[in-house]
Amino acid sequence: MKPRDQYLKVEDVSKTFTSRQTMGGKLARAITRKGPPPGLQAVSGVTLELAKGQTLGLVGESGCGKSTLGRIMAGIHSPSAGTVRIDGLPVMEHGKKTTTAVQTVFQDPFASLDPRMKVGDAVAEGPILHGLIMPSMAQKYVERWFARVGLDPSLSHRYPHQFSGGQRQRIAIARALAMQPKLLICDEPVASLDVSIQAQVINLFLELRRELELTCVFISHDLSVVRHVSDRVAVMYLGRIVELGETQSVFGRPAHPYTAALLDSVPRIAAEGEALVEFKPIEGEIPSPLNPPPGCHFAPRCPR
Amino acid sequence: MTDISPPQKATPPLLLFWREFRRNRVAAVALGLTVLLVFVAVFAPLIAPQDPYDLGALSLMDARRPPGFTGSGGYTHILGTDPQGRDLLSAILYGLRISIEIGIMAGAIALAIGATLGVVAAYLGGWVESLIMRIVDLQLSFPAILLALVLSALLGQGKAQLVTALVAAQYAYFARTAYGAATSERRKDYIEAALATPLHARRVVFKHLLPNCAPPLIVVATVQIASSISLEATLSFLGLGLPVTEPSLGMLISNGFPYMMSGRYWISVYPGVMLILLIMAINIVGDQIRDQLNPRLRR
């Protein structure tokens, strides 16, 4: 690959979750001479790069580790191994996030806004504390962002429970963008919204991405949405990236059987005159990440 | 580009709370009584016919007189007088003042200490959590009155000492409650969102985590204020709490105790009735607040 300006670099990142050990549990294990409990390998050995201004779609089934990877890139979780760099600088140091250049929009806008904080204060909080704006300017700043995400600026004195799901997600987007990030991680930002609202929020996202020249990681299990918004796509299965490439080639000529199976399993409405398409679900269940199959993790379910 | 659905009209949450509260008549009466008692306690010096602390105004001639007796002061002792010749109504009002003051002070300090410990333990996890919560568990495993008794015996008499003893006996309840609420709030997305901004851990704990643990803490606070008032009364009754110069309700009961059998019931009974009314009213208010804040009991 020619040396392009790679803005986001994820280098060999792994994340293992170990269940919390109580003192009694440790004692019991010591007595029965069992080793430490097995860790859950949520993400293993992920390496990827993303150029400035591009959008990476991250797809996969529930539980494949895409949200965990997103949270590592966002500096919420620290990786067990490997590093995430933005513009050459690590996102986390000593378990603490060191940059404001990456911000996150969460899946559930009902959970991601503090129920006891006025939405305007929530949007202004980060920028004030990081010295992006003076506290005296906060009201104006908040109103500007509210207008920008399509909300009535006069609503900034209300609490989250007074808004609908779509409005809350707009607030969450305003809160993330008010930090003036260069990289935006969207963790299933429309999955919990009504279909009609989904389109509005995605259009807003596309508009803001263009205006602000954002680099984005867009996590979703909705392939059509990912296809619509992404330049590049990474397909994840059981903690690993199985396929990574330009959106057109991944969707047009999937190389990995899992990608092909995933594309086949999308329910479609048959065009007029076309025979009714039977969609083919992938056989079997996703294996337990506590005990992944050897070799290619997809091998036990592979149709080929 | 704008959402069509208008946001709900904002009704102040406190007003909604009051409307629901009012529906329970007993609780509304209890709240009224609590407010009344606090009011008369605060304005005791203006309402009471006599200053019970002014020893010069007391006359032993008037001691142990029954309710309705008109003494040397020229006014009627509606509730009678105590063994020192104090007007019992005045003594009760001043005693109420001390009891409420101590109860609220101990409750507030215990709330501040306990809630901070519990929330910090839940936030930090690891060995800090184990250390704090094991100490709290240890303390909760024996009765609060035991610790309060031992501490006030060790520290001696006086307001500050008494409050210290009560706080030490009660902060554990707050810590336990705050810990429980905070461990469930800690996992919610808005905490991760705050940390991902990134915001300083201290701000996340006190500005985001703690306010969201408030409902159960408010409930525990009302119950604990009632319980510290009764603890204080118990200690004073046993002669440990406050000095004799500042008689609280518990001490008034104790003063009248030797005369119970000789038919001079009023010296003990009226302060006792006042104490029961106060504690009962606070507890009923606390129960109603708990019912209203508990989502599982909501219709």
Boltz contact constraints between the chains, C-beta under 6 A:
constraints:
  - contact:
      token1: [A, 74]
      token2: [B, 196]
      max_distance: 6.0
  - contact:
      token1: [A, 76]
      token2: [B, 192]
      max_distance: 6.0
  - contact:
      token1: [A, 76]
      token2: [B, 196]
      max_distance: 6.0
  - contact:
      token1: [A, 97]
      token2: [B, 198]
      max_distance: 6.0
  - contact:
      token1: [A, 104]
      token2: [B, 196]
      max_distance: 6.0
  - contact:
      token1: [A, 106]
      token2: [B, 189]
      max_distance: 6.0
  - contact:
      token1: [A, 111]
      token2: [B, 188]
      max_distance: 6.0
  - contact:
      token1: [A, 111]
      token2: [B, 189]
      max_distance: 6.0
  - contact:
      token1: [A, 112]
      token2: [B, 189]
      max_distance: 6.0
  - contact:
      token1: [A, 112]
      token2: [B, 190]
      max_distance: 6.0
  - contact:
      token1: [A, 112]
      token2: [B, 193]
      max_distance: 6.0
  - contact:
      token1: [A, 113]
      token2: [B, 190]
      max_distance: 6.0
  - contact:
      token1: [A, 114]
      token2: [B, 190]
      max_distance: 6.0
  - contact:
      token1: [A, 114]
      token2: [B, 208]
      max_distance: 6.0
  - contact:
      token1: [A, 116]
      token2: [B, 211]
      max_distance: 6.0
  - contact:
      token1: [A, 116]
      token2: [B, 212]
      max_distance: 6.0
  - contact:
      token1: [A, 126]
      token2: [B, 197]
      max_distance: 6.0
  - contact:
      token1: [A, 150]
      token2: [B, 1]
      max_distance: 6.0
  - contact:
      token1: [A, 150]
      token2: [B, 2]
      max_distance: 6.0
  - contact:
      token1: [A, 155]
      token2: [B, 7]
      max_distance: 6.0
  - contact:
      token1: [A, 162]
      token2: [B, 7]
      max_distance: 6.0
  - contact:
      token1: [A, 162]
      token2: [B, 8]
      max_distance: 6.0
  - contact:
      token1: [A, 163]
      token2: [B, 7]
      max_distance: 6.0
  - contact:
      token1: [A, 164]
      token2: [B, 5]
      max_distance: 6.0
  - contact:
      token1: [A, 166]
      token2: [B, 3]
      max_distance: 6.0
  - contact:
      token1: [A, 167]
      token2: [B, 3]
      max_distance: 6.0
